[in-house]
Amino acid sequence: MRTLFIKKPIARIQQETGACELKRSLTAFNLISLGIGCIVGAGIFSLTGEQTAVYAGPAILISFVLAAIACAFAALCYAELASTLPVSGSAYTYAYATLGELPAWIMGWLLILEYGIAASTVAVSWSGYFVSILKDVGVTVPAALAAPTLLYDPNVAGFQSLGIQSAFNLPAFASVMLLTWLLVVGVKESATVNNFIVALKVTVLVLFVAVGLPHINTALWHPFIPEAQIVPGSQIVHYGWGGILHAAAVISFAFVGFEAVSTAAQEAKNPQRDVPVGILASLAICTVLYMLVGAALTGLVHYTDLNVPDPLAVAVDALHVGWLKWVVKTGAIIGMFSVTLVLLYGQTRIFYSMARDGLLPPIFGRIHPKYKTPHLNTIIVGSVTAFVAGFTPIDILGDLVSLGTLLAFTIVCFSVIYLRQMRPDMERIFKVPFYPVTPVLGILSCIWLMLGILNMMELLFMYYIPLGLLVYFLYGRKHSAVRAAGA
């Protein structure tokens, strides 16, 4: 049992950073753009509408604040660890250095939810806007080519097939495959495309806020916190403080872009300085933007009317500004495209780090001789993500993705405390302020938010994590590079 918790030496991690084969081409601006590109996406263009209509009502603004506070604590911890251990593995590597191999594997397995599965759900959301705008110009995509095959209802019978009427979400599948090709070609080219997309979608959201805020009807904010409703026979609470907490937990997934910045550490020109800047700046900018958009949404449309794939378009309709609807839909399509790009990027870099540690097959760690990217890794991850997007709807694993994200945040906060105690001698270019209060509050706030999505605990611990443990014991434990080196 003791060998299951063998730790990867800090010195080895730092040595690997200097010997990295990946090309260092990302600046601080690229990293900030990377974070914003991932944060501003399905969370604001689609997920916010559902959580507002079904769980929080106008109090979605409180949910934003709660999620942002928890993420801010975690972001500060990520910034310290990223400046100390600037490697691609992100939370997986931090767990390997502090908790040991088995917890690191579990963290890597959870990050599949945070990146790979999340990329699929964002692609499905993108497909909804894409099909909608095609319909506006008179092009109707058959339902069998634009909807998923499966549904998931934890209160009924779990996974259910929708039948042949909705066979495969072709737009979602195609978008992921296109982005996979872009990531194979090169990270610098991908970052350039991402910078353009980020500028465009932020401009769209700012335009929406500027046009919408002057027309807000404050009567729509009453009651600000709708009366709580409990689903019979379940722990699910709609509205009230329980609904606010649930929405905050799910919305925390929408802030995950700041964490994606840390996965780019080995391709940053000056990771110790630029990665913390990218993490904190992207989180701060997007929190302000989310609050403004949330205020405009709930002030233009009654919250019960926002449970649609395109809530911003519904709000624009209420303004009767035709041209703005086209701008918003186009911005959503382009914006969520960049989110999927960043999520795919993050997943491939985590698998790259795990392969170098021997916990995944070597194919995930091979580098293309020309493009200097983990091309086979990217093709495998992209293909699996594309097929998941083709078969599953956006809400099937939304809560599960958020639960995995919050668990990752919790471990990162703990890792800061552990390293401060065990390795106080390490150079820390960025230090968490108000230590140890900040990481402790990060742990507590993440656990508190997880209480809002208890309905996903069974799916996570009864099925998903046991599957990951099976993979570890059948392959990872036998091929561990750290174990082989006798560290």
Helices and strands as residue ranges (DSSP letters): G 2-5, H 10-18, H 28-39, H 42-42, I 43-47, H 48-51, I 52-56, G 57-59, H 60-84, H 91-98, H 101-111, I 112-117, H 118-136, G 143-145, E 150-153, E 158-161, G 164-166, H 170-185, H 187-212, G 213-215, G 218-221, E 229-230, E 237-238, H 240-251, G 252-255, H 257-262, G 265-267, H 271-300, G 303-305, H 311-319, H 322-356, G 362-365, H 375-391, H 398-422, H 437-450, G 451-456, H 457-459, I 460-464, H 465-471, I 472-476, H 477-479, H 481-484
